[in-house]
Amino acid sequence: MAHADIPHFCNDLGVTVIEVGSKEFMCIGAKPPFDHPHIYCDLGDDTEIVCPYCSTLYRYNAALAAGEAKPEGCVWHGADAPSAAA
């Protein structure tokens, strides 16, 4: 399981691209109970990555804070995700 400081993103909205402010994160697909296995994504020096499980394209946006996403509804704060206060 990932450390609590790694943000988790979901795609319940069914968007093609999610912009994120983190270079390392977890993709969970849809929110539980319809989530897929939580996939660790590491952009490294890249600016885009495709989740190999759900094919969501994640694009790094340096204007966003770590743990933020556009659209906003794509951040997950569930039991395994870091809390909003963290």
BELHUCOR-V760270 format. One record per backbone hydrogen bond with DSSP energy under -0.5 kcal/mol. CO is the residue of the C=O (numbers start at 0). NH is the residue of the N-H. Records with the same first field share a line. If there is no record, write none. Layout:
# BELHUCOR-V760270
CO->NH + NH
This chain:
# BELHUCOR-V760270
2->5
4->6
6->25
7->75
8->27
10->13
15->56
17->58
18->69
19->60
22->42
23->6
24->40
25->8 + 27
26->38
27->29 + 35
28->10
30->33
33->29
36->38
37->39
38->26
40->24
42->45
46->59
48->57
50->54
55->50 + 57
56->17
57->48
58->19
60->63
64->67
67->20
69->18
70->73
71->74
73->9
75->7
77->80
82->85
